[in-house]
Amino acid sequence: MIDANAVVHPDAKIGNNVTIGPFTYIGADVEIGDDTWVGSHVVIKGPCIIGKGNKFFQFSSIGEECQDKKYAGEPTRVEIGDNNIFRECCTVHRGTIQDQGLTKIGSNNLFMAYTHVAHDCVVGSNVILANNASIAGHVRVDDWAILGGMTGVHQFVHIGAHAFTAGCSLVLQDVPPYVMVSGQSAVPRTINSEGLKRRDFSKEAIAAIRKAYKTLYRSGLTTAEALPELRKLAEEHPEVVGMADFVESSSRGIVR
C-alpha cells in the first residue's frame, strides 16, 4: 500500500506487499523488496537496492549523497539485505569512487535511533548499532558485533565479529573478534562472553577464546609475538582462527 501523500518516482521498483507511509519520498533508481514497511516522512534516494522485509521508521534517510568533500555527484550506491530495522532518524550514505562506490549492509541488523552509517562502510549481518552510534567512512563491522550507544568509530577501522563496544566508546583502532572495549580512546577490557553464550558457543570454545585474549592482551607479548601463539591455539580450536587472521591482516593496528 502506497499512501496518497507519498512521493514515489515512476522509475522506482517497488516489490509486493510493500507499505509506504505518508509524506515519504522514494527517488529514482531505488529498488525495494517484498514485504518491506516504510513509515511516514522517510527519504530513500538511489541508486539504492533494498531487500525483503525491512522496516524504516520516520525521518530515516537512506541513500543520500555522502558528506565526503571529494564526492562530486558520481553515481555511487547503497545495497541493503533483508529484515533490517532502521529506527527514527537513521542515516545511511552512498559510497565514493575513491573506494568501491558502495555502502553495503547485510541482513537482520538493528540500527537504533539517530545512528549513522557513512560512505563506503560495510556492515555484516545480525549487527546492532545502539542509539547515536556512528561509523565514519570506510568502516567495516562484521557479523554479530554490537556498538553501544554514542559509540564513535574512526574512518577505516575494522570491528570484528562478536565484538562489543561500551556506550560512549571512541574507537580509533581495529577491534578483534570477540573483544569488548570501552573508553576514550577505547581499550580492551575482556571478551564478550555473555554474547557468545547467547549465541550457543560451547564452554570449550569460550575458554579457548578467553585464552586467546589473554595471550594477546595479558601475556606481556607484543602483537607480533602473540600471533604465533594464537596460530598454535587455533590448530585445536577453530573459533580462534578468525581472531588470528584478523590480527594478522589489521592495517590500522588493533586496540591495545
Stockholm file with secondary structure:
# STOCKHOLM 1.0

chainA/1-256         MIDANAVVHPDAKIGNNVTIGPFTYIGADVEIGDDTWVGSHVVIKGPCIIGKGNKFFQFSSIGEECQDKKYAGEPTRVEIGDNNIFRECCTVHRGTIQDQGLTKIGSNNLFMAYTHVAHDCVVGSNVILANNASIAGHVRVDDWAILGGMTGVHQFVHIGAHAFTAGCSLVLQDVPPYVMVSGQSAVPRTINSEGLKRRDFSKEAIAAIRKAYKTLYRSGLTTAEALPELRKLAEEHPEVVGMADFVESSSRGIVR
#=GR chainA/1-256 SS CBCTTCEECTTCEECTTCEECTTCEECTTEEECTTCEECTTCEECSSEEECSSCEECTTCEEEECCCCTTCCSCCCEEEECSSCEECTTCEEECCCTTTTSEEEECSSCEECTTCEECTTCEECSSCEECTTCEECTTCEECTTCEECTTCEECTTCEECTTCEECTTCEECSBBCTTEEEEEBTEEEEEECHHHHHHTTCCHHHHHHHHHHHHHHHTSSCCHHHHHHHHHHHHHHCGGGHHHHHHHHHCSSCBCC
#=GC SS_cons         CBCTTCEECTTCEECTTCEECTTCEECTTEEECTTCEECTTCEECSSEEECSSCEECTTCEEEECCCCTTCCSCCCEEEECSSCEECTTCEEECCCTTTTSEEEECSSCEECTTCEECTTCEECSSCEECTTCEECTTCEECTTCEECTTCEECTTCEECTTCEECTTCEECSBBCTTEEEEEBTEEEEEECHHHHHHTTCCHHHHHHHHHHHHHHHTSSCCHHHHHHHHHHHHHHCGGGHHHHHHHHHCSSCBCC
//
